[in-house]
Amino acid sequence: MEDYKDTIRKFLLRYLNRQHELKDHEDILKSGYFNSLFIMQLIAFIEQEFEIVIENEELSMDNFRSIEVISNFIRSKVQV
């Protein structure tokens, strides 16, 4: 699971000030650094990077709020 977190963090940090330390539980939407349009880019990255398909019913913002939540979501998809 750490590999998921590291990969997600590296992707997100491409779009942030390198001085910002993005914590696993930090809400990336409430932080103001990312918006709902960026989440679509994140979803495309996740599907490609982890070779999973995110179904329409899984497109809730709650599945993409933090590195921890995203990592758990990916893990649940990979184990299916």
C-alpha positions as protocol buffer text, in pm:
chain_id: "A"
residue {
  index: 1
  type: MET
  ca { x: 0 y: 0 z: 0 }
}
residue {
  index: 2
  type: GLU
  ca { x: 292 y: 235 z: 58 }
}
residue {
  index: 3
  type: ASP
  ca { x: 375 y: 208 z: -310 }
}
residue {
  index: 4
  type: TYR
  ca { x: 27 y: 339 z: -392 }
}
residue {
  index: 5
  type: LYS
  ca { x: 73 y: 630 z: -155 }
}
residue {
  index: 6
  type: ASP
  ca { x: 417 y: 716 z: -291 }
}
residue {
  index: 7
  type: THR
  ca { x: 297 y: 705 z: -651 }
}
residue {
  index: 8
  type: ILE
  ca { x: -8 y: 920 z: -576 }
}
residue {
  index: 9
  type: ARG
  ca { x: 199 y: 1168 z: -374 }
}
residue {
  index: 10
  type: LYS
  ca { x: 454 y: 1204 z: -655 }
}
residue {
  index: 11
  type: PHE
  ca { x: 176 y: 1270 z: -905 }
}
residue {
  index: 12
  type: LEU
  ca { x: 11 y: 1532 z: -683 }
}
residue {
  index: 13
  type: LEU
  ca { x: 339 y: 1703 z: -601 }
}
residue {
  index: 14
  type: ARG
  ca { x: 394 y: 1773 z: -970 }
}
residue {
  index: 15
  type: TYR
  ca { x: 115 y: 2029 z: -935 }
}
residue {
  index: 16
  type: LEU
  ca { x: 211 y: 2173 z: -597 }
}
residue {
  index: 17
  type: ASN
  ca { x: 478 y: 2394 z: -455 }
}
residue {
  index: 18
  type: ARG
  ca { x: 761 y: 2154 z: -374 }
}
residue {
  index: 19
  type: GLN
  ca { x: 788 y: 2311 z: -29 }
}
residue {
  index: 20
  type: HIS
  ca { x: 447 y: 2177 z: 69 }
}
residue {
  index: 21
  type: GLU
  ca { x: 452 y: 1845 z: 253 }
}
residue {
  index: 22
  type: LEU
  ca { x: 138 y: 1660 z: 149 }
}
residue {
  index: 23
  type: LYS
  ca { x: 19 y: 1443 z: 438 }
}
residue {
  index: 24
  type: ASP
  ca { x: -163 y: 1112 z: 388 }
}
residue {
  index: 25
  type: HIS
  ca { x: -484 y: 1230 z: 556 }
}
residue {
  index: 26
  type: GLU
  ca { x: -484 y: 1586 z: 420 }
}
residue {
  index: 27
  type: ASP
  ca { x: -806 y: 1665 z: 232 }
}
residue {
  index: 28
  type: ILE
  ca { x: -672 y: 1769 z: -107 }
}
residue {
  index: 29
  type: LEU
  ca { x: -1000 y: 1935 z: -206 }
}
residue {
  index: 30
  type: LYS
  ca { x: -1045 y: 2140 z: 112 }
}
residue {
  index: 31
  type: SER
  ca { x: -679 y: 2245 z: 97 }
}
residue {
  index: 32
  type: GLY
  ca { x: -759 y: 2457 z: -209 }
}
residue {
  index: 33
  type: TYR
  ca { x: -465 y: 2317 z: -403 }
}
residue {
  index: 34
  type: PHE
  ca { x: -682 y: 2096 z: -623 }
}
residue {
  index: 35
  type: ASN
  ca { x: -1032 y: 2131 z: -763 }
}
residue {
  index: 36
  type: SER
  ca { x: -1292 y: 1894 z: -905 }
}
residue {
  index: 37
  type: LEU
  ca { x: -1158 y: 1934 z: -1260 }
}
residue {
  index: 38
  type: PHE
  ca { x: -815 y: 1824 z: -1142 }
}
residue {
  index: 39
  type: ILE
  ca { x: -973 y: 1517 z: -984 }
}
residue {
  index: 40
  type: MET
  ca { x: -1072 y: 1400 z: -1334 }
}
residue {
  index: 41
  type: GLN
  ca { x: -705 y: 1420 z: -1434 }
}
residue {
  index: 42
  type: LEU
  ca { x: -614 y: 1229 z: -1118 }
}
residue {
  index: 43
  type: ILE
  ca { x: -872 y: 960 z: -1201 }
}
residue {
  index: 44
  type: ALA
  ca { x: -727 y: 918 z: -1552 }
}
residue {
  index: 45
  type: PHE
  ca { x: -380 y: 884 z: -1399 }
}
residue {
  index: 46
  type: ILE
  ca { x: -498 y: 624 z: -1146 }
}
residue {
  index: 47
  type: GLU
  ca { x: -671 y: 415 z: -1413 }
}
residue {
  index: 48
  type: GLN
  ca { x: -363 y: 415 z: -1634 }
}
residue {
  index: 49
  type: GLU
  ca { x: -99 y: 377 z: -1362 }
}
residue {
  index: 50
  type: PHE
  ca { x: -270 y: 98 z: -1168 }
}
residue {
  index: 51
  type: GLU
  ca { x: -449 y: -62 z: -1464 }
}
residue {
  index: 52
  type: ILE
  ca { x: -794 y: -40 z: -1308 }
}
residue {
  index: 53
  type: VAL
  ca { x: -1129 y: 85 z: -1430 }
}
residue {
  index: 54
  type: ILE
  ca { x: -1315 y: 330 z: -1213 }
}
residue {
  index: 55
  type: GLU
  ca { x: -1687 y: 282 z: -1265 }
}
residue {
  index: 56
  type: ASN
  ca { x: -1930 y: 574 z: -1288 }
}
residue {
  index: 57
  type: GLU
  ca { x: -2083 y: 489 z: -950 }
}
residue {
  index: 58
  type: GLU
  ca { x: -1733 y: 513 z: -793 }
}
residue {
  index: 59
  type: LEU
  ca { x: -1679 y: 870 z: -912 }
}
residue {
  index: 60
  type: SER
  ca { x: -1768 y: 1017 z: -574 }
}
residue {
  index: 61
  type: MET
  ca { x: -1534 y: 1289 z: -453 }
}
residue {
  index: 62
  type: ASP
  ca { x: -1521 y: 1098 z: -125 }
}
residue {
  index: 63
  type: ASN
  ca { x: -1307 y: 832 z: -299 }
}
residue {
  index: 64
  type: PHE
  ca { x: -1043 y: 1091 z: -393 }
}
residue {
  index: 65
  type: ARG
  ca { x: -1015 y: 1327 z: -94 }
}
residue {
  index: 66
  type: SER
  ca { x: -675 y: 1224 z: 42 }
}
residue {
  index: 67
  type: ILE
  ca { x: -375 y: 1009 z: -36 }
}
residue {
  index: 68
  type: GLU
  ca { x: -490 y: 761 z: 229 }
}
residue {
  index: 69
  type: VAL
  ca { x: -844 y: 735 z: 88 }
}
residue {
  index: 70
  type: ILE
  ca { x: -719 y: 705 z: -271 }
}
residue {
  index: 71
  type: SER
  ca { x: -470 y: 437 z: -171 }
}
residue {
  index: 72
  type: ASN
  ca { x: -740 y: 235 z: 6 }
}
residue {
  index: 73
  type: PHE
  ca { x: -969 y: 274 z: -294 }
}
residue {
  index: 74
  type: ILE
  ca { x: -701 y: 148 z: -534 }
}
residue {
  index: 75
  type: ARG
  ca { x: -623 y: -144 z: -304 }
}
residue {
  index: 76
  type: SER
  ca { x: -990 y: -244 z: -300 }
}
residue {
  index: 77
  type: LYS
  ca { x: -1002 y: -231 z: -681 }
}
residue {
  index: 78
  type: VAL
  ca { x: -680 y: -428 z: -729 }
}
residue {
  index: 79
  type: GLN
  ca { x: -795 y: -704 z: -493 }
}
residue {
  index: 80
  type: VAL
  ca { x: -1120 y: -760 z: -684 }
}
